[in-house]
């Protein structure tokens, strides 16, 4: 950023002290924007995971609670000592099977 901001400020007639001040302010603004973007991304991902695990639990595909799924990101050791083996214990139940839908070919 120094090359494409600092040197043009000097060529526009700003003193070196003013250019350093403007450069510092621009660095602060860009850092703040980056922090906001990262926080929103993390919150959005955690909301998506909570909803996905909640829906999977309602469909009886997952035994993990949504709360535990979110807390496992903040307590990494939980996944090492209490592994979730639901993917390997039994094949997932088809959501359409509970509605009486047939898994065969067409009815024509």
Buried (B, 14 or more C-beta within 10 A) or exposed (E): EEEEBBEEBEEEEBEEEEBEEBBEEBEEEEEEEEEEEEEEEEEEEBEEBBEEBBEBBEEEBBEEEBEBBBEBEEEEEBEEEEEBEEEEEEEEEEBEEEEEEEEEEEEE
